[in-house]
Amino acid sequence: MRVLEDTDRDGRYDKSTLFAEGLKFPTGLLTWRDGVIVTVAPEILFLRNTDDDGVADERRVLFSSFVEGNQQLRVNGLRWGLNN
C-alpha cells in the first residue's frame, strides 16, 4: 500500500512512499483517528505511522477469521450500509 503526495501542488503526485508491505489483497481502506483501517482477508487491520517517516510501524489485528475465498465476496467496504 502506497501513499501518493503532490508536493508541488500541480495536481499530479510526485512522491510515492511505501506505507505498508506484505498485504495479500487489500480490498478496503478507511482513514481512522491517526491511522488507517484496512480489510485484508482473513483480517481487518489497523495500521499507523508513529515516527512520521511515512511507513506504518504499528500493525494491529482488529478482527479476524474472515473468508479468503472468492475475491468478490471478501470482507471490504468499511461503511455501515442498508444491508448491515
C-alpha positions as CSV (number, residue, x, y, z in Angstrom):
1,M,0.0,0.0,0.0
2,R,1.4,3.4,-1.0
3,V,0.9,7.0,0.0
4,L,0.9,9.3,-3.0
5,E,1.6,13.0,-2.5
6,D,1.5,16.1,-4.6
7,T,4.4,18.1,-3.0
8,D,4.5,20.9,-5.7
9,R,0.7,21.3,-5.8
10,D,0.4,20.9,-9.6
11,G,-2.4,18.4,-9.4
12,R,-0.2,15.3,-10.0
13,Y,1.5,13.2,-7.4
14,D,5.3,13.4,-7.5
15,K,6.2,11.5,-4.3
16,S,5.4,7.9,-3.5
17,T,6.0,6.2,-0.1
18,L,5.5,2.5,0.6
19,F,3.3,2.8,3.7
20,A,2.7,-1.0,4.3
21,E,4.0,-4.0,2.5
22,G,3.1,-7.7,2.7
23,L,-0.6,-7.2,2.5
24,K,-2.0,-10.1,0.4
25,F,-5.0,-8.5,-1.2
26,P,-6.3,-5.3,0.5
27,T,-9.9,-4.6,-0.5
28,G,-11.0,-1.7,1.7
29,L,-9.4,1.3,3.3
30,L,-10.7,3.8,5.8
31,T,-8.7,6.6,7.5
32,W,-9.5,6.4,11.2
33,R,-8.1,8.5,14.0
34,D,-4.3,8.7,13.5
35,G,-4.0,5.7,11.1
36,V,-6.0,3.6,8.6
37,I,-8.2,0.5,8.9
38,V,-7.6,-2.0,6.1
39,T,-9.6,-5.0,5.1
40,V,-7.2,-7.8,4.0
41,A,-8.9,-11.2,4.5
42,P,-8.8,-13.0,6.7
43,E,-8.2,-9.9,8.9
44,I,-9.2,-6.3,9.4
45,L,-6.0,-4.4,10.4
46,F,-5.3,-1.0,12.0
47,L,-2.0,0.5,10.6
48,R,-0.4,3.6,12.0
49,N,2.8,5.5,11.4
50,T,4.2,6.6,14.9
51,D,7.5,8.2,13.9
52,D,6.5,10.4,11.0
53,D,8.6,8.6,8.4
54,G,5.6,7.7,6.2
55,V,5.8,4.0,6.9
56,A,3.4,2.0,9.1
57,D,5.3,0.8,12.1
58,E,2.3,-0.3,14.1
59,R,0.1,-3.1,12.8
60,R,-2.8,-4.3,15.0
61,V,-5.4,-7.0,14.1
62,L,-8.8,-5.7,15.0
63,F,-10.9,-8.7,13.7
64,S,-10.0,-12.0,12.1
65,S,-11.4,-15.2,10.7
66,F,-13.0,-13.7,7.5
67,V,-13.2,-15.9,4.4
68,E,-10.3,-15.7,1.9
69,G,-12.2,-17.4,-1.0
70,N,-13.7,-15.6,-4.0
71,Q,-12.3,-12.0,-4.3
72,Q,-15.8,-10.6,-5.0
73,L,-17.1,-11.9,-1.7
74,R,-14.2,-10.9,0.6
75,V,-14.6,-8.5,3.5
76,N,-14.4,-5.0,2.2
77,G,-16.3,-1.6,2.3
78,L,-15.8,-0.2,5.8
79,R,-19.1,1.7,5.8
80,W,-22.3,0.8,7.5
81,G,-24.9,0.1,4.8
82,L,-28.5,-0.7,4.5
83,N,-27.7,-4.4,4.4
84,N,-25.8,-4.2,7.7
